[in-house]
């Protein structure tokens, strides 16, 4: 609705396109839960092998088309920081699948959805970054919301999956901190390499690679469409709208993912998870709005003053 209002005011067509692209990315990413719930017999390591290499190929083709003759140089330019970022993301991918298989989809997506706030909290505690009072309140509330989800895990038996999900969020926070420290480096190749690293890790533990055609088809969709196209849409959207707004609109993934599994397989989160999810959602939305206002204020003050015409 906000994007449509901007478009109606004139001059907002690029913004509107960016919002639509990010929302589409969120829709693609939200398919993970329902697709995983329809896996018949493949285990987590088998899923990771085929999903990761499919993602690696999909993003690799995307980067080759985008960079053309610059592809090799772009990969070399990420350096050790990029390799570390790729490894951190690969560990996060392992934790993501294991979390999805051991707790409710709502727990996983909302704990992961809190990552921007957890990253801001880590930046405040570890790097001394300044935060507003509203942001600090949202951070504390997010921690409380995650605590409610863990309380639900104690009741429903999904504690192991919650631990995996929290580990996933921490890996993503680590990744975001690496990006902050290397803003001058294009880390898209690092995300591509994360698929390769994840596949190699999974090959060590998989044992048996044989899966049914039914499961293989779902896993390939997970790699190419759910994760590959979802990530590409979010990346593409950053060309049109600021990062804080990408974080806000990509919450469509957190909202839709539990909805699909509720409609498709009747998976219903417990009361503590619902309460915790609501707290996290409100906190992330609040934090994103604060960040959006701050970014717009900075852009407004940094914009060059209009030059008066000679006849003025």
SELUM-389074 format. One line per 4 residues: number of its first residue (from 1); for each residue x, y, z of N, C-alpha, C. Coordinates in Angstrom, 1 decimal, m for minus. Layout:
N
NUM	X,Y,Z,X,Y,Z,X,Y,Z; ...
This chain:
312
1	0.8,m1.2,0.0,0.0,0.0,0.0,0.9,1.2,0.0; 1.9,1.2,0.8,2.9,2.4,0.9,3.5,2.6,m0.4; 3.9,1.5,m1.1,4.6,1.6,m2.4,3.6,2.2,m3.4; 2.4,1.8,m3.4,1.4,2.3,m4.3,1.2,3.8,m4.1
5	1.2,4.2,m2.8,1.0,5.6,m2.5,2.2,6.5,m3.1; 3.4,5.9,m2.9,4.5,6.6,m3.5,4.4,6.7,m5.0; 4.0,5.7,m5.7,3.8,5.7,m7.1,2.8,6.7,m7.5; 1.7,6.8,m6.8,0.6,7.8,m7.1,1.1,9.2,m7.0
9	2.1,9.4,m6.1,2.6,10.8,m5.9,3.5,11.3,m7.0; 3.9,10.3,m7.9,4.7,10.7,m9.0,6.2,10.5,m8.7; 7.0,10.1,m9.7,8.4,9.9,m9.5,8.8,8.7,m8.7; 7.8,7.8,m8.4,8.2,6.7,m7.5,8.1,5.3,m8.2
13	8.2,5.3,m9.6,8.1,4.1,m10.3,9.2,3.1,m10.0; 10.4,3.6,m9.8,11.6,2.7,m9.5,11.4,2.2,m8.1; 10.9,3.0,m7.2,10.6,2.5,m5.8,9.6,1.4,m5.8; 8.5,1.6,m6.6,7.4,0.6,m6.7,7.9,m0.7,m7.3
17	8.7,m0.6,m8.3,9.3,m1.8,m8.9,10.2,m2.5,m7.9; 11.0,m1.8,m7.1,11.9,m2.4,m6.1,11.1,m3.1,m5.1; 10.0,m2.5,m4.6,9.1,m3.1,m3.6,8.5,m4.4,m4.1; 8.0,m4.4,m5.4,7.4,m5.6,m6.0,8.5,m6.7,m6.1
21	9.7,m6.4,m6.5,10.7,m7.4,m6.6,11.1,m8.0,m5.3; 11.2,m7.2,m4.3,11.5,m7.7,m2.9,10.4,m8.6,m2.4; 9.2,m8.1,m2.6,8.0,m8.9,m2.2,8.0,m10.3,m2.9; 8.3,m10.3,m4.2,8.4,m11.5,m4.9,9.5,m12.4,m4.4
25	10.6,m11.8,m4.0,11.7,m12.6,m3.4,11.2,m13.2,m2.1; 10.5,m12.5,m1.3,9.9,m13.0,m0.1,9.0,m14.2,m0.3; 8.2,m14.1,m1.4,7.3,m15.2,m1.8,8.1,m16.4,m2.1; 9.1,m16.3,m2.9,9.9,m17.4,m3.3,10.6,m18.1,m2.0
29	11.1,m17.2,m1.2,11.8,m17.8,0.0,10.8,m18.4,1.0; 9.5,m18.0,0.9,8.5,m18.5,1.8,8.1,m20.0,1.5; 8.6,m20.5,0.4,8.2,m21.8,m0.1,9.0,m22.9,0.6; 10.0,m22.6,1.4,10.9,m23.6,2.0,10.1,m24.6,2.9
33	9.3,m24.0,3.8,8.6,m24.9,4.7,7.7,m25.9,4.1; 6.8,m25.4,3.2,5.8,m26.3,2.6,6.5,m27.3,1.7; 7.6,m26.9,1.0,8.3,m27.9,0.2,9.0,m28.9,1.0; 9.7,m28.5,2.1,10.3,m29.5,3.0,9.3,m30.4,3.6
37	8.2,m30.0,4.0,7.2,m30.8,4.6,6.6,m31.9,3.6; 6.8,m31.7,2.3,6.4,m32.7,1.4,7.5,m33.6,0.9; 8.7,m33.5,1.5,9.7,m34.5,1.3,9.3,m35.8,1.9; 9.4,m36.9,1.2,8.9,m38.2,1.7,10.0,m39.0,2.5
41	11.2,m39.1,2.0,12.2,m39.9,2.7,13.6,m39.4,2.7; 13.9,m38.4,2.0,15.3,m37.8,2.0,15.6,m37.2,3.3; 16.8,m37.5,3.8,17.2,m36.9,5.1,17.8,m35.5,4.9; 18.2,m34.8,6.0,18.7,m33.5,5.9,19.9,m33.3,5.1
45	20.9,m34.3,5.2,22.1,m34.2,4.5,21.9,m34.4,3.0; 21.0,m35.3,2.6,20.7,m35.5,1.2,20.1,m34.3,0.6; 19.2,m33.6,1.4,18.5,m32.4,0.9,19.6,m31.3,0.7; 20.5,m31.2,1.7,21.6,m30.2,1.6,22.5,m30.4,0.4
49	22.8,m31.6,0.1,23.7,m31.9,m1.1,23.1,m31.3,m2.4; 21.9,m31.8,m2.7,21.3,m31.4,m4.0,20.9,m29.9,m4.0; 20.3,m29.5,m2.9,19.9,m28.1,m2.8,21.0,m27.1,m2.9; 22.2,m27.4,m2.3,23.3,m26.5,m2.3,24.0,m26.4,m3.6
53	24.2,m27.5,m4.3,24.8,m27.5,m5.6,23.9,m26.9,m6.6; 22.6,m27.1,m6.5,21.7,m26.4,m7.4,21.7,m24.9,m7.2; 21.7,m24.5,m5.9,21.8,m23.1,m5.6,23.1,m22.5,m6.2; 24.2,m23.2,m6.0,25.5,m22.7,m6.5,25.5,m22.5,m8.0
57	24.9,m23.5,m8.7,24.9,m23.4,m10.2,24.0,m22.2,m10.6; 22.8,m22.1,m9.9,21.9,m21.0,m10.2,22.5,m19.6,m10.0; 23.1,m19.4,m8.9,23.7,m18.1,m8.6,24.9,m17.9,m9.4; 25.6,m19.0,m9.7,26.8,m18.9,m10.6,26.5,m18.4,m12.0
61	25.4,m18.9,m12.5,24.9,m18.5,m13.9,24.5,m17.0,m13.8; 23.8,m16.7,m12.7,23.3,m15.3,m12.5,24.5,m14.3,m12.5; 25.5,m14.7,m11.8,26.7,m13.8,m11.6,27.5,m13.7,m13.0; 27.6,m14.9,m13.7,28.3,m14.9,m15.0,27.6,m13.9,m16.0
65	26.2,m13.9,m15.9,25.5,m13.0,m16.8,25.7,m11.6,m16.4; 25.7,m11.4,m15.1,25.8,m10.0,m14.6,27.2,m9.4,m14.8; 28.2,m10.2,m14.5,29.6,m9.7,m14.5,30.2,m9.9,m15.9; 29.8,m10.9,m16.6,30.4,m11.2,m17.9,31.9,m11.4,m17.8
69	32.7,m10.6,m18.5,34.1,m10.9,m18.4,34.8,m10.5,m17.1; 34.1,m9.9,m16.2,34.6,m9.5,m14.9,34.4,m10.6,m13.8; 33.8,m11.7,m14.2,33.4,m12.7,m13.2,34.6,m13.2,m12.4; 35.6,m13.7,m13.0,36.8,m14.2,m12.3,37.4,m13.2,m11.3
73	37.5,m11.9,m11.8,38.1,m10.9,m11.0,37.2,m10.6,m9.8; 35.9,m10.6,m10.0,35.0,m10.4,m8.9,35.1,m11.4,m7.8; 35.3,m12.7,m8.2,35.4,m13.8,m7.2,36.7,m13.6,m6.5; 37.8,m13.3,m7.2,39.1,m13.1,m6.5,39.1,m11.9,m5.6
77	38.3,m10.9,m5.9,38.3,m9.6,m5.1,37.7,m9.8,m3.7; 37.0,m10.9,m3.4,36.4,m11.0,m2.1,37.4,m11.3,m1.0; 38.5,m11.9,m1.4,39.6,m12.1,m0.5,39.2,m13.1,0.7; 40.0,m13.0,1.7,39.8,m13.9,2.9,38.5,m13.6,3.6
81	38.1,m12.3,3.6,36.9,m12.0,4.3,35.7,m12.6,3.6; 35.7,m12.6,2.2,34.7,m13.2,1.4,34.6,m14.7,1.6; 35.7,m15.3,1.7,35.7,m16.8,1.9,35.1,m17.1,3.3; 35.5,m16.3,4.3,34.9,m16.5,5.6,33.4,m16.3,5.6
85	33.0,m15.2,4.9,31.5,m14.9,4.8,30.8,m16.1,4.1; 31.4,m16.7,3.1,30.8,m17.8,2.4,30.8,m19.0,3.3; 31.8,m19.3,4.1,31.8,m20.4,5.0,30.8,m20.2,6.1; 30.6,m19.0,6.7,29.6,m18.7,7.7,28.2,m19.0,7.1
89	28.0,m18.5,5.9,26.7,m18.7,5.3,26.4,m20.2,5.1; 27.5,m20.9,4.7,27.3,m22.4,4.5,26.9,m23.1,5.8; 27.5,m22.7,6.9,27.1,m23.3,8.2,25.7,m23.0,8.5; 25.3,m21.7,8.2,24.0,m21.3,8.4,23.0,m22.1,7.6
93	23.3,m22.4,6.3,22.5,m23.2,5.5,22.2,m24.6,6.1; 23.3,m25.2,6.6,23.1,m26.5,7.3,22.2,m26.4,8.5; 22.4,m25.3,9.3,21.5,m25.2,10.4,20.1,m24.9,10.0; 19.9,m24.2,8.9,18.5,m23.9,8.4,17.7,m25.1,8.1
97	18.3,m26.0,7.4,17.6,m27.3,7.0,17.4,m28.1,8.3; 18.4,m28.2,9.1,18.2,m29.0,10.3,17.1,m28.4,11.3; 17.1,m27.1,11.3,16.1,m26.4,12.1,14.7,m26.7,11.6; 14.5,m26.6,10.3,13.2,m26.8,9.6,12.7,m28.2,9.9
101	13.6,m29.2,10.0,13.2,m30.6,10.1,13.0,m30.9,11.6; 13.3,m30.0,12.5,13.2,m30.3,13.9,12.3,m29.4,14.8; 11.7,m28.4,14.1,10.8,m27.5,14.9,9.8,m26.9,13.9; 8.9,m26.1,14.4,7.9,m25.5,13.5,8.5,m24.5,12.5
105	7.9,m24.3,11.4,8.4,m23.3,10.4,8.3,m21.9,11.0; 7.3,m21.7,11.8,7.2,m20.3,12.4,8.3,m20.0,13.3; 8.8,m21.0,14.1,9.9,m20.8,15.0,11.2,m20.4,14.2; 11.4,m21.1,13.1,12.6,m20.9,12.3,12.6,m19.5,11.7
109	11.5,m19.2,11.0,11.5,m18.0,10.2,11.5,m16.7,11.0; 10.8,m16.8,12.2,10.8,m15.6,13.0,12.1,m15.4,13.8; 12.7,m16.5,14.2,14.0,m16.3,14.9,15.0,m15.8,13.8; 15.0,m16.3,12.6,15.9,m15.8,11.5,15.5,m14.4,11.2
113	14.2,m14.1,11.2,13.8,m12.7,10.8,14.2,m11.7,11.8; 14.6,m12.1,13.0,15.1,m11.2,14.0,16.6,m10.9,13.8; 17.2,m11.5,12.8,18.7,m11.3,12.5,19.1,m9.8,12.4; 18.4,m9.0,11.6,18.8,m7.6,11.6,18.9,m6.9,12.9
117	17.9,m7.2,13.8,18.0,m6.6,15.1,19.1,m7.2,16.0; 19.3,m8.5,15.8,20.4,m9.1,16.6,21.7,m8.6,16.1; 21.8,m8.3,14.8,23.1,m7.7,14.2,23.3,m6.3,14.8; 22.2,m5.6,14.9,22.3,m4.2,15.4,22.7,m4.3,16.9
121	22.2,m5.3,17.6,22.5,m5.4,19.0,24.0,m5.8,19.2; 24.5,m6.7,18.3,25.9,m7.1,18.4,26.8,m5.9,18.0; 26.3,m5.1,17.0,27.1,m3.9,16.7,27.2,m2.9,17.8; 26.1,m2.8,18.6,26.1,m1.9,19.7,27.0,m2.4,20.8
125	26.9,m3.7,21.1,27.7,m4.3,22.2,29.2,m4.5,21.9; 29.4,m5.0,20.6,30.8,m5.3,20.3,31.6,m4.2,19.6; 30.9,m3.4,18.8,31.5,m2.4,18.0,31.3,m1.0,18.5; 30.4,m0.8,19.5,30.2,0.5,20.0,29.3,1.4,19.1
129	28.6,0.8,18.2,27.8,1.5,17.2,26.6,2.2,18.0; 26.3,3.4,17.6,25.2,4.2,18.2,23.9,3.7,17.8; 22.9,3.6,18.7,21.6,3.2,18.4,20.6,4.2,19.1; 19.5,4.3,18.5,18.4,5.2,19.1,17.7,4.4,20.2
133	17.0,5.2,21.0,16.3,4.5,22.1,15.2,3.6,21.6; 14.5,4.0,20.5,13.5,3.1,20.0,14.1,1.8,19.4; 15.3,1.9,18.8,16.0,0.7,18.3,16.4,m0.2,19.4; 16.8,0.4,20.5,17.3,m0.4,21.7,16.1,m1.2,22.3
137	14.9,m0.5,22.4,13.7,m1.1,22.9,13.3,m2.3,22.0; 13.4,m2.1,20.7,13.0,m3.1,19.7,14.0,m4.3,19.9; 15.3,m4.1,20.1,16.2,m5.2,20.2,15.9,m6.0,21.5; 15.6,m5.3,22.6,15.3,m6.0,23.8,14.0,m6.8,23.7
141	13.0,m6.2,23.0,11.8,m6.9,22.8,12.0,m8.2,21.9; 12.9,m8.1,20.9,13.1,m9.2,20.1,13.7,m10.4,20.8; 14.7,m10.1,21.7,15.3,m11.1,22.6,14.2,m11.8,23.4; 13.2,m11.0,23.9,12.1,m11.5,24.7,11.2,m12.4,23.9
145	11.0,m12.0,22.6,10.1,m12.8,21.7,10.8,m14.1,21.4; 12.1,m14.1,21.2,12.8,m15.4,20.9,12.7,m16.3,22.2; 12.8,m15.7,23.3,12.7,m16.4,24.6,11.4,m17.1,24.7; 10.3,m16.5,24.2,9.0,m17.1,24.2,8.9,m18.4,23.3
149	9.6,m18.3,22.2,9.7,m19.4,21.3,10.4,m20.6,21.9; 11.5,m20.3,22.6,12.2,m21.3,23.3,11.3,m22.0,24.4; 10.5,m21.1,25.1,9.6,m21.7,26.1,8.6,m22.6,25.4; 8.2,m22.3,24.2,7.3,m23.2,23.5,8.0,m24.5,23.1
153	9.3,m24.4,22.8,10.1,m25.6,22.5,10.2,m26.5,23.7; 10.2,m26.0,24.9,10.3,m26.8,26.1,9.0,m27.6,26.3; 7.9,m26.9,25.9,6.5,m27.6,26.0,6.3,m28.6,24.9; 6.6,m28.2,23.7,6.2,m29.0,22.5,7.3,m30.0,22.1
157	8.5,m29.9,22.6,9.5,m30.8,22.2,10.4,m30.4,21.0; 10.2,m29.1,20.6,11.0,m28.7,19.4,12.2,m27.9,19.8; 12.8,m28.2,21.0,13.9,m27.4,21.5,15.1,m27.5,20.6; 15.4,m28.7,20.1,16.6,m28.9,19.3,16.5,m28.1,18.0
161	15.3,m28.0,17.4,15.2,m27.2,16.2,15.3,m25.7,16.5; 14.9,m25.3,17.7,15.0,m23.9,18.1,16.5,m23.6,18.3; 17.3,m24.5,18.9,18.7,m24.3,19.0,19.4,m24.1,17.7; 19.0,m25.0,16.7,19.5,m24.9,15.3,19.1,m23.5,14.7
165	17.9,m23.1,15.0,17.4,m21.8,14.4,18.2,m20.6,15.0; 18.4,m20.7,16.3,19.2,m19.6,17.0,20.6,m19.6,16.4; 21.2,m20.8,16.3,22.5,m20.9,15.7,22.6,m20.3,14.3; 21.5,m20.5,13.5,21.4,m20.0,12.2,21.4,m18.5,12.2
169	20.5,m17.9,13.1,20.5,m16.4,13.3,21.8,m15.9,13.6; 22.5,m16.5,14.5,23.9,m16.0,14.9,24.8,m16.1,13.8; 24.8,m17.1,12.9,25.6,m17.2,11.8,25.3,m16.0,10.8; 24.0,m15.8,10.6,23.7,m14.7,9.7,24.1,m13.3,10.3
173	24.0,m13.2,11.6,24.5,m11.9,12.3,26.0,m11.8,12.0; 26.7,m12.9,12.1,28.2,m12.9,11.9,28.5,m12.4,10.4; 27.6,m13.0,9.5,27.8,m12.6,8.1,27.5,m11.1,7.9; 26.5,m10.6,8.5,26.2,m9.2,8.4,27.3,m8.3,9.0
177	27.9,m8.7,10.1,29.0,m8.0,10.6,30.2,m8.0,9.7; 30.5,m9.1,9.0,31.5,m9.2,8.0,31.3,m8.2,6.9; 30.0,m8.1,6.4,29.6,m7.2,5.4,29.9,m5.8,5.8; 29.5,m5.5,7.1,29.7,m4.1,7.6,31.2,m3.7,7.6
181	32.0,m4.7,7.9,33.5,m4.4,7.9,34.1,m4.4,6.5; 33.4,m4.8,5.5,33.9,m4.8,4.1,32.9,m4.2,3.1; 32.4,m3.1,3.4,31.4,m2.4,2.6,31.9,m2.1,1.2; 33.3,m2.0,1.1,33.9,m1.7,m0.2,34.0,m2.9,m1.2
185	33.6,m4.1,m0.7,33.8,m5.3,m1.4,32.4,m5.9,m1.8; 32.2,m6.3,m3.1,31.0,m6.9,m3.5,31.0,m8.4,m3.1; 30.1,m8.7,m2.1,30.1,m10.0,m1.5,29.2,m11.0,m2.2; 28.6,m10.6,m3.3,27.7,m11.6,m4.0,28.5,m12.9,m4.4
189	29.7,m12.8,m4.9,30.4,m14.1,m5.1,30.6,m15.0,m3.9; 30.7,m14.3,m2.7,30.8,m15.1,m1.5,29.5,m15.9,m1.2; 28.4,m15.3,m1.5,27.1,m16.0,m1.3,27.0,m17.2,m2.3; 27.5,m17.0,m3.4,27.6,m18.1,m4.4,28.4,m19.3,m3.9
193	29.6,m18.9,m3.4,30.5,m19.9,m2.9,30.0,m20.6,m1.7; 29.1,m20.0,m0.9,28.5,m20.6,0.2,27.7,m21.9,m0.2; 27.1,m21.9,m1.4,26.4,m23.1,m1.9,27.4,m24.2,m2.1; 28.6,m23.9,m2.7,29.6,m24.9,m2.9,30.1,m25.4,m1.6
197	30.4,m24.6,m0.6,30.9,m25.0,0.7,29.9,m25.9,1.4; 28.6,m25.5,1.3,27.6,m26.3,2.0,27.5,m27.7,1.4; 27.5,m27.7,0.0,27.5,m29.0,m0.6,28.7,m29.9,m0.3; 29.9,m29.4,m0.1,31.0,m30.1,0.3,30.9,m30.7,1.7
201	30.4,m29.8,2.6,30.2,m30.2,4.0,29.2,m31.4,4.0; 28.1,m31.2,3.3,27.0,m32.3,3.3,27.5,m33.6,2.7; 28.4,m33.5,1.7,28.9,m34.7,1.1,29.7,m35.6,2.1; 30.3,m34.9,3.1,31.1,m35.6,4.1,30.2,m36.4,5.0
205	29.0,m36.0,5.2,28.1,m36.6,6.2,26.9,m37.4,5.5; 26.7,m37.3,4.2,25.5,m37.8,3.6,25.5,m39.3,3.6; 26.5,m40.0,3.3,26.5,m41.4,3.3,25.9,m42.0,2.0; 24.6,m41.8,1.8,23.9,m42.3,0.6,23.3,m41.2,m0.1
209	23.6,m41.1,m1.4,23.1,m40.0,m2.3,21.8,m40.3,m3.0; 21.3,m41.6,m2.9,20.1,m42.0,m3.6,18.9,m41.5,m3.0; 18.1,m40.7,m3.7,16.8,m40.2,m3.3,15.7,m40.5,m4.3; 14.5,m40.5,m4.0,13.4,m40.7,m4.9,13.3,m39.6,m5.9
213	12.7,m39.8,m7.1,12.5,m38.8,m8.1,11.6,m37.7,m7.5; 10.6,m38.1,m6.7,9.7,m37.1,m6.1,10.5,m36.2,m5.2; 11.3,m36.7,m4.3,12.1,m35.9,m3.4,13.1,m35.0,m4.2; 13.8,m35.6,m5.2,14.8,m34.9,m6.0,14.2,m33.7,m6.6
217	13.0,m33.8,m7.2,12.3,m32.7,m7.9,12.0,m31.6,m6.9; 11.6,m31.9,m5.7,11.3,m30.9,m4.7,12.6,m30.2,m4.2; 13.7,m31.0,m4.1,14.9,m30.4,m3.6,15.5,m29.5,m4.7; 15.4,m29.8,m6.0,15.9,m29.0,m7.0,15.1,m27.7,m7.1
221	13.8,m27.7,m6.8,13.0,m26.5,m6.7,13.5,m25.6,m5.5; 13.8,m26.3,m4.4,14.3,m25.6,m3.2,15.6,m24.8,m3.6; 16.5,m25.5,m4.3,17.8,m24.9,m4.7,17.7,m23.8,m5.7; 16.9,m24.0,m6.8,16.9,m23.1,m7.9,15.9,m22.0,m7.8
225	14.7,m22.3,m7.3,13.6,m21.4,m7.2,13.5,m20.7,m5.8; 13.2,m21.6,m4.8,13.0,m21.1,m3.5,14.2,m20.2,m3.0; 15.4,m20.8,m3.0,16.6,m20.1,m2.5,17.2,m19.2,m3.6; 17.4,m19.8,m4.8,18.1,m19.1,m5.9,17.4,m17.9,m6.4
229	16.1,m18.0,m6.8,15.4,m16.9,m7.3,15.0,m15.9,m6.2; 14.7,m16.5,m5.0,14.4,m15.6,m3.9,15.6,m14.7,m3.5; 16.8,m15.3,m3.5,18.0,m14.4,m3.2,18.2,m13.4,m4.3; 18.1,m13.8,m5.5,18.3,m12.9,m6.7,17.3,m11.8,m6.6
233	16.1,m12.0,m6.3,15.1,m10.9,m6.2,15.5,m9.9,m5.1; 15.9,m10.4,m3.9,16.3,m9.5,m2.9,17.5,m8.7,m3.3; 18.4,m9.3,m4.0,19.6,m8.6,m4.4,19.3,m7.6,m5.5; 18.4,m8.0,m6.4,18.0,m7.1,m7.5,17.2,m5.9,m6.9
237	16.4,m6.1,m5.8,15.6,m5.1,m5.2,16.4,m4.0,m4.6; 17.7,m4.3,m4.1,18.5,m3.3,m3.5,19.0,m2.3,m4.5; 18.8,m2.5,m5.8,19.2,m1.5,m6.8,18.1,m0.4,m6.8; 16.9,m0.6,m6.3,15.8,0.3,m6.4,15.4,0.9,m5.0
241	15.6,0.2,m3.9,15.2,0.7,m2.6,16.3,0.5,m1.6; 16.4,1.3,m0.5,17.4,1.2,0.5,17.4,m0.1,1.2; 18.5,m0.5,1.8,18.6,m1.8,2.5,17.6,m1.9,3.6; 17.3,m0.9,4.4,16.4,m1.0,5.5,15.0,m1.3,5.0
245	14.6,m0.8,3.8,13.3,m1.1,3.3,13.3,m2.5,2.7; 14.4,m3.0,2.2,14.5,m4.4,1.7,14.2,m5.3,2.9; 14.8,m5.0,4.1,14.6,m5.8,5.3,13.1,m5.8,5.7; 12.5,m4.6,5.6,11.1,m4.5,6.0,10.2,m5.3,5.0
249	10.3,m5.1,3.7,9.4,m5.8,2.8,9.7,m7.3,2.7; 10.9,m7.7,3.0,11.2,m9.1,2.9,10.6,m9.9,4.0; 10.0,m9.2,5.0,9.3,m9.9,6.1,8.1,m10.6,5.5; 7.8,m10.4,4.3,6.7,m11.2,3.7,7.0,m12.7,3.7
253	8.3,m13.0,3.7,8.7,m14.4,3.8,8.4,m15.0,5.2; 8.6,m14.2,6.3,8.3,m14.7,7.6,6.8,m14.8,7.8; 6.0,m14.0,7.2,4.6,m14.1,7.3,4.0,m15.2,6.5; 4.5,m15.4,5.3,3.9,m16.4,4.4,4.3,m17.8,4.7
257	5.6,m18.0,5.1,6.1,m19.3,5.3,5.2,m20.2,6.3; 4.9,m19.7,7.5,4.1,m20.4,8.4,2.6,m20.6,7.8; 2.2,m19.6,7.0,0.8,m19.6,6.5,0.7,m20.8,5.5; 1.7,m21.0,4.6,1.7,m22.1,3.6,1.6,m23.4,4.3
261	2.4,m23.6,5.4,2.4,m25.0,6.0,1.1,m25.2,6.9; 0.5,m24.1,7.3,m0.7,m24.2,8.0,m1.8,m24.6,7.0; m1.9,m24.0,5.9,m2.9,m24.3,4.9,m2.6,m25.7,4.3; m1.3,m26.0,4.0,m0.9,m27.2,3.2,m0.9,m28.5,4.1
265	m0.4,m28.4,5.3,m0.2,m29.6,6.1,m0.8,m29.5,7.5; m1.4,m28.4,7.8,m2.0,m28.2,9.1,m1.1,m28.0,10.2; 0.1,m27.5,10.0,1.1,m27.2,11.0,0.7,m26.0,11.8; 0.4,m26.1,13.1,0.0,m24.9,13.8,1.0,m24.6,14.9
269	1.5,m23.4,15.0,2.5,m23.1,16.1,1.8,m23.1,17.4; 2.5,m23.3,18.5,2.0,m23.3,19.8,1.7,m21.8,20.3; 1.1,m21.7,21.4,0.7,m20.3,21.9,1.9,m19.4,22.2; 3.0,m20.0,22.8,4.1,m19.2,23.0,4.8,m18.8,21.8
273	4.8,m19.7,20.8,5.4,m19.3,19.5,4.7,m18.2,18.8; 3.3,m18.3,18.9,2.5,m17.2,18.3,2.8,m15.9,18.9; 2.9,m15.9,20.3,3.1,m14.6,21.0,4.5,m14.1,20.7; 5.5,m15.0,20.7,6.9,m14.6,20.4,7.0,m14.1,19.0
277	6.4,m14.8,18.0,6.4,m14.3,16.7,5.8,m12.9,16.5; 4.7,m12.7,17.2,4.1,m11.3,17.1,5.1,m10.3,17.7; 5.7,m10.6,18.8,6.7,m9.6,19.4,7.8,m9.4,18.4; 8.4,m10.4,17.8,9.5,m10.3,16.9,9.1,m9.5,15.7
281	7.9,m9.8,15.1,7.4,m9.1,13.9,7.3,m7.6,14.2; 6.6,m7.3,15.3,6.4,m5.9,15.6,7.7,m5.2,15.8; 8.7,m5.8,16.5,10.0,m5.3,16.8,10.8,m5.0,15.5; 10.8,m6.0,14.6,11.5,m5.8,13.4,10.9,m4.7,12.5
285	9.6,m4.7,12.4,8.9,m3.6,11.7,9.2,m2.3,12.3; 9.2,m2.1,13.6,9.5,m0.9,14.2,10.9,m0.4,13.9; 11.8,m1.4,14.1,13.3,m1.1,13.8,13.5,m0.7,12.4; 12.8,m1.4,11.4,13.0,m1.1,10.0,12.4,0.3,9.7
289	11.3,0.7,10.3,10.7,2.0,10.1,11.7,3.1,10.6; 12.3,2.9,11.8,13.2,3.8,12.4,14.4,4.0,11.4; 14.9,2.8,10.9,16.1,2.8,10.0,15.7,3.5,8.7; 14.5,3.3,8.2,14.1,4.0,6.9,14.0,5.5,7.1
293	13.5,5.9,8.2,13.4,7.4,8.5,14.8,8.0,8.6; 15.7,7.2,9.3,17.1,7.7,9.4,17.8,7.8,8.1; 17.6,6.8,7.2,18.2,6.8,5.9,17.7,8.0,5.1; 16.4,8.2,5.1,15.8,9.3,4.3,16.2,10.7,4.8
297	16.4,10.8,6.2,16.9,12.0,6.7,18.3,12.3,6.3; 19.1,11.3,6.3,20.5,11.4,5.9,20.6,11.8,4.4; 19.8,11.2,3.6,19.8,11.5,2.1,19.3,13.0,1.9; 18.3,13.4,2.7,17.8,14.7,2.5,18.8,15.8,2.9
301	19.6,15.5,4.0,20.6,16.5,4.4,21.8,16.5,3.5; 22.1,15.3,2.9,23.3,15.2,2.1,23.0,15.6,0.6; 21.8,15.8,0.3,21.4,16.2,m1.1,21.9,17.7,m1.3; 22.5,17.9,m2.5,23.0,19.3,m2.8,21.9,20.3,m2.8
305	22.2,21.5,m2.3,21.2,22.6,m2.3,20.9,23.0,m3.7; 19.6,23.4,m4.0,19.3,23.8,m5.4,20.0,25.1,m5.7; 20.4,25.2,m6.9,21.2,26.4,m7.4,20.1,27.4,m8.0; 20.2,28.6,m7.5,19.3,29.7,m7.9,19.6,30.1,m9.4
309	18.6,30.3,m10.2,18.8,30.7,m11.5,19.2,32.2,m11.5; 19.9,32.6,m12.6,20.4,34.0,m12.7,19.3,35.0,m12.5; 18.1,34.7,m12.9,17.0,35.7,m12.9,16.2,35.7,m11.6; 16.6,34.8,m10.7,15.9,34.7,m9.4,16.1,35.9,m8.6
